[in-house]
Amino acid sequence: MPKKPSLSQALTNANKSDAFGGRSHRKAEVPKKVEPLESLADDKTDSKVPPSRRGKRAIVGHFDPVVCKQFKQIALDQDKSSQALLAEALNLLFQSYGKKPIA
């Protein structure tokens, strides 16, 4: 039984000519027109983004599951949404750093 080529040999051969005997099975990539970020954020009237999220950006962090559970429990206890609780927390953070509460 013939031995299979090593991965490094296959990659070397793929770089010299396509791994499929010199025939390319990929379509040529066409460069896309790049739009400025400002135009992407402002004009999304036909997208599936809800109006309440248009022009907004997400702030994300990764925490232990117990942090998430406690955060959700506070939101339940205070009868507030996670969004409202995060806005409150961000405003407190901004104030502690001498910034205007804008969240």
TIMAR-845853 format. One record per residue: chain; residue number from 1; x, y, z of N, C-alpha, C in turn. Coordinates in steps of 0.2 Angstrom, whole numbers, plus 5000, padded with zeros to 4 digits. Example, Ala and Ser with C-alpha at 12.3 -4.5 7.8 and 13.67 -1.06 7.14 Angstrom:
2
@mol: A	seq: 1	n_px: 5066	n_py: 4972	n_pz: 5039	ca_px: 5062	ca_py: 4978	ca_pz: 5039	c_px: 5066	c_py: 4984	c_pz: 5039
@mol: A	seq: 2	n_px: 5064	n_py: 4989	n_pz: 5035	ca_px: 5068	ca_py: 4995	ca_pz: 5036	c_px: 5064	c_py: 5000	c_pz: 5039
//
This chain:
103
@mol: A	seq: 1	n_px: 5004	n_py: 4994	n_pz: 5000	ca_px: 5000	ca_py: 5000	ca_pz: 5000	c_px: 5004	c_py: 5006	c_pz: 5000
@mol: A	seq: 2	n_px: 5003	n_py: 5011	n_pz: 4995	ca_px: 5008	ca_py: 5017	ca_pz: 4995	c_px: 5006	c_py: 5021	c_pz: 5001
@mol: A	seq: 3	n_px: 5012	n_py: 5025	n_pz: 5003	ca_px: 5011	ca_py: 5029	ca_pz: 5009	c_px: 5008	c_py: 5036	c_pz: 5007
@mol: A	seq: 4	n_px: 5004	n_py: 5039	n_pz: 5011	ca_px: 5001	ca_py: 5045	ca_pz: 5009	c_px: 5006	c_py: 5050	c_pz: 5010
@mol: A	seq: 5	n_px: 5006	n_py: 5056	n_pz: 5006	ca_px: 5011	ca_py: 5061	ca_pz: 5007	c_px: 5010	c_py: 5065	c_pz: 5014
@mol: A	seq: 6	n_px: 5015	n_py: 5068	n_pz: 5017	ca_px: 5014	ca_py: 5071	ca_pz: 5023	c_px: 5011	c_py: 5078	c_pz: 5022
@mol: A	seq: 7	n_px: 5008	n_py: 5080	n_pz: 5027	ca_px: 5005	ca_py: 5087	ca_pz: 5027	c_px: 5009	c_py: 5092	c_pz: 5024
@mol: A	seq: 8	n_px: 5015	n_py: 5092	n_pz: 5026	ca_px: 5020	ca_py: 5098	ca_pz: 5024	c_px: 5021	c_py: 5097	c_pz: 5016
@mol: A	seq: 9	n_px: 5021	n_py: 5090	n_pz: 5014	ca_px: 5022	ca_py: 5089	ca_pz: 5007	c_px: 5016	c_py: 5091	c_pz: 5003
@mol: A	seq: 10	n_px: 5010	n_py: 5090	n_pz: 5006	ca_px: 5004	ca_py: 5092	ca_pz: 5002	c_px: 5003	c_py: 5099	c_pz: 5002
@mol: A	seq: 11	n_px: 5005	n_py: 5103	n_pz: 5007	ca_px: 5005	ca_py: 5110	ca_pz: 5007	c_px: 5010	c_py: 5113	c_pz: 5002
@mol: A	seq: 12	n_px: 5016	n_py: 5110	n_pz: 5002	ca_px: 5021	ca_py: 5112	ca_pz: 4997	c_px: 5018	c_py: 5111	c_pz: 4990
@mol: A	seq: 13	n_px: 5015	n_py: 5106	n_pz: 4989	ca_px: 5013	ca_py: 5104	ca_pz: 4982	c_px: 5007	c_py: 5109	c_pz: 4980
@mol: A	seq: 14	n_px: 5003	n_py: 5110	n_pz: 4985	ca_px: 4997	ca_py: 5115	ca_pz: 4984	c_px: 4999	c_py: 5122	c_pz: 4982
@mol: A	seq: 15	n_px: 5005	n_py: 5124	n_pz: 4985	ca_px: 5008	ca_py: 5130	ca_pz: 4984	c_px: 5011	c_py: 5131	c_pz: 4977
@mol: A	seq: 16	n_px: 5014	n_py: 5125	n_pz: 4974	ca_px: 5017	ca_py: 5125	ca_pz: 4968	c_px: 5011	c_py: 5125	c_pz: 4962
@mol: A	seq: 17	n_px: 5007	n_py: 5120	n_pz: 4963	ca_px: 5001	ca_py: 5119	ca_pz: 4959	c_px: 4996	c_py: 5117	c_pz: 4963
@mol: A	seq: 18	n_px: 4990	n_py: 5118	n_pz: 4961	ca_px: 4984	ca_py: 5116	ca_pz: 4965	c_px: 4985	c_py: 5108	c_pz: 4967
@mol: A	seq: 19	n_px: 4982	n_py: 5107	n_pz: 4973	ca_px: 4982	ca_py: 5100	ca_pz: 4975	c_px: 4978	c_py: 5095	c_pz: 4971
@mol: A	seq: 20	n_px: 4974	n_py: 5098	n_pz: 4967	ca_px: 4970	ca_py: 5093	ca_pz: 4962	c_px: 4973	c_py: 5093	c_pz: 4955
@mol: A	seq: 21	n_px: 4979	n_py: 5092	n_pz: 4955	ca_px: 4982	ca_py: 5090	ca_pz: 4948	c_px: 4983	c_py: 5097	c_pz: 4944
@mol: A	seq: 22	n_px: 4984	n_py: 5102	n_pz: 4947	ca_px: 4985	ca_py: 5108	ca_pz: 4943	c_px: 4978	c_py: 5112	c_pz: 4941
@mol: A	seq: 23	n_px: 4973	n_py: 5109	n_pz: 4943	ca_px: 4966	ca_py: 5112	ca_pz: 4941	c_px: 4964	c_py: 5116	c_pz: 4948
@mol: A	seq: 24	n_px: 4962	n_py: 5122	n_pz: 4947	ca_px: 4959	ca_py: 5125	ca_pz: 4953	c_px: 4952	c_py: 5124	c_pz: 4953
@mol: A	seq: 25	n_px: 4949	n_py: 5123	n_pz: 4959	ca_px: 4942	ca_py: 5122	ca_pz: 4960	c_px: 4939	c_py: 5127	c_pz: 4964
@mol: A	seq: 26	n_px: 4943	n_py: 5132	n_pz: 4965	ca_px: 4941	ca_py: 5138	ca_pz: 4968	c_px: 4939	c_py: 5144	c_pz: 4963
@mol: A	seq: 27	n_px: 4934	n_py: 5147	n_pz: 4965	ca_px: 4932	ca_py: 5153	ca_pz: 4961	c_px: 4937	c_py: 5159	c_pz: 4963
@mol: A	seq: 28	n_px: 4939	n_py: 5163	n_pz: 4958	ca_px: 4943	ca_py: 5169	ca_pz: 4959	c_px: 4939	c_py: 5174	c_pz: 4964
@mol: A	seq: 29	n_px: 4943	n_py: 5176	n_pz: 4969	ca_px: 4939	ca_py: 5181	ca_pz: 4973	c_px: 4939	c_py: 5188	c_pz: 4970
@mol: A	seq: 30	n_px: 4934	n_py: 5191	n_pz: 4970	ca_px: 4933	ca_py: 5198	ca_pz: 4968	c_px: 4933	c_py: 5202	c_pz: 4974
@mol: A	seq: 31	n_px: 4938	n_py: 5207	n_pz: 4974	ca_px: 4938	ca_py: 5212	ca_pz: 4979	c_px: 4931	c_py: 5216	c_pz: 4980
@mol: A	seq: 32	n_px: 4929	n_py: 5216	n_pz: 4986	ca_px: 4923	ca_py: 5220	ca_pz: 4988	c_px: 4924	c_py: 5227	c_pz: 4989
@mol: A	seq: 33	n_px: 4920	n_py: 5231	n_pz: 4987	ca_px: 4920	ca_py: 5238	ca_pz: 4988	c_px: 4919	c_py: 5240	c_pz: 4996
@mol: A	seq: 34	n_px: 4924	n_py: 5243	n_pz: 4999	ca_px: 4924	ca_py: 5245	ca_pz: 5006	c_px: 4921	c_py: 5251	c_pz: 5007
@mol: A	seq: 35	n_px: 4916	n_py: 5251	n_pz: 5011	ca_px: 4912	ca_py: 5257	ca_pz: 5013	c_px: 4915	c_py: 5260	c_pz: 5020
@mol: A	seq: 36	n_px: 4915	n_py: 5267	n_pz: 5021	ca_px: 4916	ca_py: 5269	ca_pz: 5027	c_px: 4912	c_py: 5267	c_pz: 5032
@mol: A	seq: 37	n_px: 4914	n_py: 5266	n_pz: 5039	ca_px: 4910	ca_py: 5264	ca_pz: 5044	c_px: 4904	c_py: 5268	c_pz: 5045
@mol: A	seq: 38	n_px: 4905	n_py: 5275	n_pz: 5044	ca_px: 4900	ca_py: 5280	ca_pz: 5046	c_px: 4893	c_py: 5278	c_pz: 5042
@mol: A	seq: 39	n_px: 4895	n_py: 5276	n_pz: 5035	ca_px: 4889	ca_py: 5275	ca_pz: 5031	c_px: 4885	c_py: 5269	c_pz: 5033
@mol: A	seq: 40	n_px: 4889	n_py: 5264	n_pz: 5035	ca_px: 4886	ca_py: 5257	ca_pz: 5037	c_px: 4882	c_py: 5258	c_pz: 5043
@mol: A	seq: 41	n_px: 4884	n_py: 5262	n_pz: 5048	ca_px: 4880	ca_py: 5263	ca_pz: 5054	c_px: 4874	c_py: 5267	c_pz: 5053
@mol: A	seq: 42	n_px: 4874	n_py: 5272	n_pz: 5049	ca_px: 4868	ca_py: 5276	ca_pz: 5048	c_px: 4862	c_py: 5274	c_pz: 5044
@mol: A	seq: 43	n_px: 4864	n_py: 5270	n_pz: 5038	ca_px: 4859	ca_py: 5269	ca_pz: 5033	c_px: 4857	c_py: 5261	c_pz: 5033
@mol: A	seq: 44	n_px: 4854	n_py: 5259	n_pz: 5038	ca_px: 4852	ca_py: 5252	ca_pz: 5038	c_px: 4844	c_py: 5251	c_pz: 5038
@mol: A	seq: 45	n_px: 4841	n_py: 5255	n_pz: 5034	ca_px: 4834	ca_py: 5255	ca_pz: 5034	c_px: 4831	c_py: 5248	c_pz: 5032
@mol: A	seq: 46	n_px: 4834	n_py: 5245	n_pz: 5027	ca_px: 4831	ca_py: 5239	ca_pz: 5025	c_px: 4834	c_py: 5232	c_pz: 5028
@mol: A	seq: 47	n_px: 4838	n_py: 5233	n_pz: 5033	ca_px: 4841	ca_py: 5227	ca_pz: 5036	c_px: 4836	c_py: 5224	c_pz: 5041
@mol: A	seq: 48	n_px: 4838	n_py: 5219	n_pz: 5044	ca_px: 4834	ca_py: 5216	ca_pz: 5049	c_px: 4836	c_py: 5218	c_pz: 5056
@mol: A	seq: 49	n_px: 4839	n_py: 5224	n_pz: 5057	ca_px: 4841	ca_py: 5227	ca_pz: 5063	c_px: 4835	c_py: 5231	c_pz: 5066
@mol: A	seq: 50	n_px: 4833	n_py: 5229	n_pz: 5072	ca_px: 4827	ca_py: 5233	ca_pz: 5075	c_px: 4829	c_py: 5240	c_pz: 5075
@mol: A	seq: 51	n_px: 4824	n_py: 5245	n_pz: 5075	ca_px: 4825	ca_py: 5252	ca_pz: 5075	c_px: 4829	c_py: 5254	c_pz: 5082
@mol: A	seq: 52	n_px: 4827	n_py: 5251	n_pz: 5087	ca_px: 4830	ca_py: 5252	ca_pz: 5094	c_px: 4838	c_py: 5251	c_pz: 5094
@mol: A	seq: 53	n_px: 4840	n_py: 5247	n_pz: 5089	ca_px: 4847	ca_py: 5245	ca_pz: 5089	c_px: 4851	c_py: 5249	c_pz: 5084
@mol: A	seq: 54	n_px: 4848	n_py: 5252	n_pz: 5079	ca_px: 4851	ca_py: 5256	ca_pz: 5074	c_px: 4856	c_py: 5261	c_pz: 5077
@mol: A	seq: 55	n_px: 4862	n_py: 5262	n_pz: 5074	ca_px: 4866	ca_py: 5267	ca_pz: 5077	c_px: 4869	c_py: 5265	c_pz: 5083
@mol: A	seq: 56	n_px: 4868	n_py: 5259	n_pz: 5086	ca_px: 4871	ca_py: 5257	ca_pz: 5093	c_px: 4876	c_py: 5252	c_pz: 5092
@mol: A	seq: 57	n_px: 4880	n_py: 5252	n_pz: 5097	ca_px: 4886	ca_py: 5247	ca_pz: 5097	c_px: 4885	c_py: 5242	c_pz: 5103
@mol: A	seq: 58	n_px: 4887	n_py: 5236	n_pz: 5103	ca_px: 4887	ca_py: 5231	ca_pz: 5108	c_px: 4894	c_py: 5232	c_pz: 5112
@mol: A	seq: 59	n_px: 4893	n_py: 5232	n_pz: 5119	ca_px: 4899	ca_py: 5231	ca_pz: 5123	c_px: 4898	c_py: 5224	c_pz: 5127
@mol: A	seq: 60	n_px: 4904	n_py: 5220	n_pz: 5126	ca_px: 4903	ca_py: 5213	ca_pz: 5128	c_px: 4909	c_py: 5211	c_pz: 5132
@mol: A	seq: 61	n_px: 4908	n_py: 5207	n_pz: 5137	ca_px: 4913	ca_py: 5204	ca_pz: 5141	c_px: 4912	c_py: 5197	c_pz: 5143
@mol: A	seq: 62	n_px: 4917	n_py: 5194	n_pz: 5145	ca_px: 4916	ca_py: 5187	ca_pz: 5147	c_px: 4918	c_py: 5186	c_pz: 5154
@mol: A	seq: 63	n_px: 4913	n_py: 5183	n_pz: 5158	ca_px: 4914	ca_py: 5182	ca_pz: 5165	c_px: 4912	c_py: 5175	c_pz: 5167
@mol: A	seq: 64	n_px: 4913	n_py: 5174	n_pz: 5173	ca_px: 4911	ca_py: 5167	ca_pz: 5176	c_px: 4904	c_py: 5167	c_pz: 5176
@mol: A	seq: 65	n_px: 4901	n_py: 5160	n_pz: 5176	ca_px: 4894	ca_py: 5159	ca_pz: 5176	c_px: 4891	c_py: 5162	c_pz: 5182
@mol: A	seq: 66	n_px: 4894	n_py: 5162	n_pz: 5188	ca_px: 4891	ca_py: 5165	ca_pz: 5194	c_px: 4890	c_py: 5172	c_pz: 5194
@mol: A	seq: 67	n_px: 4894	n_py: 5176	n_pz: 5190	ca_px: 4893	ca_py: 5183	ca_pz: 5189	c_px: 4887	c_py: 5184	c_pz: 5185
@mol: A	seq: 68	n_px: 4886	n_py: 5180	n_pz: 5179	ca_px: 4880	ca_py: 5181	ca_pz: 5175	c_px: 4874	c_py: 5179	c_pz: 5179
@mol: A	seq: 69	n_px: 4874	n_py: 5174	n_pz: 5183	ca_px: 4868	ca_py: 5172	ca_pz: 5187	c_px: 4867	c_py: 5178	c_pz: 5192
@mol: A	seq: 70	n_px: 4872	n_py: 5181	n_pz: 5196	ca_px: 4870	ca_py: 5186	ca_pz: 5200	c_px: 4868	c_py: 5192	c_pz: 5197
@mol: A	seq: 71	n_px: 4870	n_py: 5194	n_pz: 5191	ca_px: 4868	ca_py: 5200	ca_pz: 5187	c_px: 4861	c_py: 5199	c_pz: 5186
@mol: A	seq: 72	n_px: 4859	n_py: 5193	n_pz: 5183	ca_px: 4852	ca_py: 5192	ca_pz: 5181	c_px: 4847	c_py: 5192	c_pz: 5187
@mol: A	seq: 73	n_px: 4850	n_py: 5189	n_pz: 5193	ca_px: 4846	ca_py: 5189	ca_pz: 5199	c_px: 4844	c_py: 5197	c_pz: 5201
@mol: A	seq: 74	n_px: 4849	n_py: 5201	n_pz: 5201	ca_px: 4848	ca_py: 5208	ca_pz: 5203	c_px: 4843	c_py: 5211	c_pz: 5198
@mol: A	seq: 75	n_px: 4844	n_py: 5209	n_pz: 5192	ca_px: 4839	ca_py: 5212	ca_pz: 5187	c_px: 4832	c_py: 5210	c_pz: 5188
@mol: A	seq: 76	n_px: 4831	n_py: 5204	n_pz: 5190	ca_px: 4825	ca_py: 5201	ca_pz: 5193	c_px: 4822	c_py: 5204	c_pz: 5199
@mol: A	seq: 77	n_px: 4827	n_py: 5205	n_pz: 5204	ca_px: 4825	ca_py: 5208	ca_pz: 5210	c_px: 4823	c_py: 5215	c_pz: 5209
@mol: A	seq: 78	n_px: 4826	n_py: 5219	n_pz: 5205	ca_px: 4824	ca_py: 5226	ca_pz: 5204	c_px: 4819	c_py: 5227	c_pz: 5199
@mol: A	seq: 79	n_px: 4817	n_py: 5222	n_pz: 5196	ca_px: 4812	ca_py: 5222	ca_pz: 5190	c_px: 4814	c_py: 5227	c_pz: 5185
@mol: A	seq: 80	n_px: 4820	n_py: 5226	n_pz: 5183	ca_px: 4824	ca_py: 5229	ca_pz: 5177	c_px: 4826	c_py: 5225	c_pz: 5172
@mol: A	seq: 81	n_px: 4827	n_py: 5227	n_pz: 5166	ca_px: 4830	ca_py: 5223	ca_pz: 5161	c_px: 4837	c_py: 5223	c_pz: 5161
@mol: A	seq: 82	n_px: 4841	n_py: 5218	n_pz: 5158	ca_px: 4848	ca_py: 5218	ca_pz: 5158	c_px: 4851	c_py: 5225	c_pz: 5155
@mol: A	seq: 83	n_px: 4848	n_py: 5227	n_pz: 5150	ca_px: 4850	ca_py: 5233	ca_pz: 5147	c_px: 4850	c_py: 5239	c_pz: 5151
@mol: A	seq: 84	n_px: 4844	n_py: 5240	n_pz: 5155	ca_px: 4843	ca_py: 5245	ca_pz: 5160	c_px: 4849	c_py: 5245	c_pz: 5166
@mol: A	seq: 85	n_px: 4850	n_py: 5239	n_pz: 5168	ca_px: 4854	ca_py: 5238	ca_pz: 5173	c_px: 4862	c_py: 5239	c_pz: 5171
@mol: A	seq: 86	n_px: 4863	n_py: 5237	n_pz: 5165	ca_px: 4870	ca_py: 5239	ca_pz: 5162	c_px: 4871	c_py: 5246	c_pz: 5161
@mol: A	seq: 87	n_px: 4865	n_py: 5250	n_pz: 5159	ca_px: 4866	ca_py: 5257	ca_pz: 5158	c_px: 4867	c_py: 5260	c_pz: 5165
@mol: A	seq: 88	n_px: 4864	n_py: 5258	n_pz: 5170	ca_px: 4865	ca_py: 5261	ca_pz: 5177	c_px: 4872	c_py: 5260	c_pz: 5179
@mol: A	seq: 89	n_px: 4875	n_py: 5253	n_pz: 5178	ca_px: 4881	ca_py: 5252	ca_pz: 5180	c_px: 4886	c_py: 5256	c_pz: 5176
@mol: A	seq: 90	n_px: 4885	n_py: 5257	n_pz: 5169	ca_px: 4890	ca_py: 5261	ca_pz: 5165	c_px: 4890	c_py: 5268	c_pz: 5168
@mol: A	seq: 91	n_px: 4884	n_py: 5271	n_pz: 5169	ca_px: 4884	ca_py: 5278	ca_pz: 5171	c_px: 4887	c_py: 5279	c_pz: 5178
@mol: A	seq: 92	n_px: 4887	n_py: 5274	n_pz: 5183	ca_px: 4890	ca_py: 5274	ca_pz: 5189	c_px: 4898	c_py: 5274	c_pz: 5188
@mol: A	seq: 93	n_px: 4900	n_py: 5270	n_pz: 5183	ca_px: 4907	ca_py: 5269	ca_pz: 5181	c_px: 4910	c_py: 5276	c_pz: 5178
@mol: A	seq: 94	n_px: 4906	n_py: 5279	n_pz: 5174	ca_px: 4907	ca_py: 5285	ca_pz: 5171	c_px: 4908	c_py: 5291	c_pz: 5176
@mol: A	seq: 95	n_px: 4903	n_py: 5291	n_pz: 5181	ca_px: 4904	ca_py: 5296	ca_pz: 5186	c_px: 4910	c_py: 5295	c_pz: 5190
@mol: A	seq: 96	n_px: 4912	n_py: 5289	n_pz: 5192	ca_px: 4917	ca_py: 5287	ca_pz: 5196	c_px: 4924	c_py: 5290	c_pz: 5193
@mol: A	seq: 97	n_px: 4924	n_py: 5290	n_pz: 5186	ca_px: 4930	ca_py: 5292	ca_pz: 5183	c_px: 4929	c_py: 5300	c_pz: 5180
@mol: A	seq: 98	n_px: 4924	n_py: 5303	n_pz: 5183	ca_px: 4924	ca_py: 5310	ca_pz: 5182	c_px: 4921	c_py: 5312	c_pz: 5175
@mol: A	seq: 99	n_px: 4917	n_py: 5307	n_pz: 5172	ca_px: 4914	ca_py: 5308	ca_pz: 5165	c_px: 4907	c_py: 5309	c_pz: 5166
@mol: A	seq: 100	n_px: 4904	n_py: 5312	n_pz: 5161	ca_px: 4897	ca_py: 5313	ca_pz: 5161	c_px: 4893	c_py: 5306	c_pz: 5160
@mol: A	seq: 101	n_px: 4887	n_py: 5305	n_pz: 5164	ca_px: 4883	ca_py: 5299	ca_pz: 5163	c_px: 4879	c_py: 5299	c_pz: 5157
@mol: A	seq: 102	n_px: 4881	n_py: 5296	n_pz: 5152	ca_px: 4878	ca_py: 5296	ca_pz: 5145	c_px: 4874	c_py: 5290	c_pz: 5143
@mol: A	seq: 103	n_px: 4875	n_py: 5284	n_pz: 5147	ca_px: 4872	ca_py: 5278	ca_pz: 5145	c_px: 4865	c_py: 5278	c_pz: 5145
//
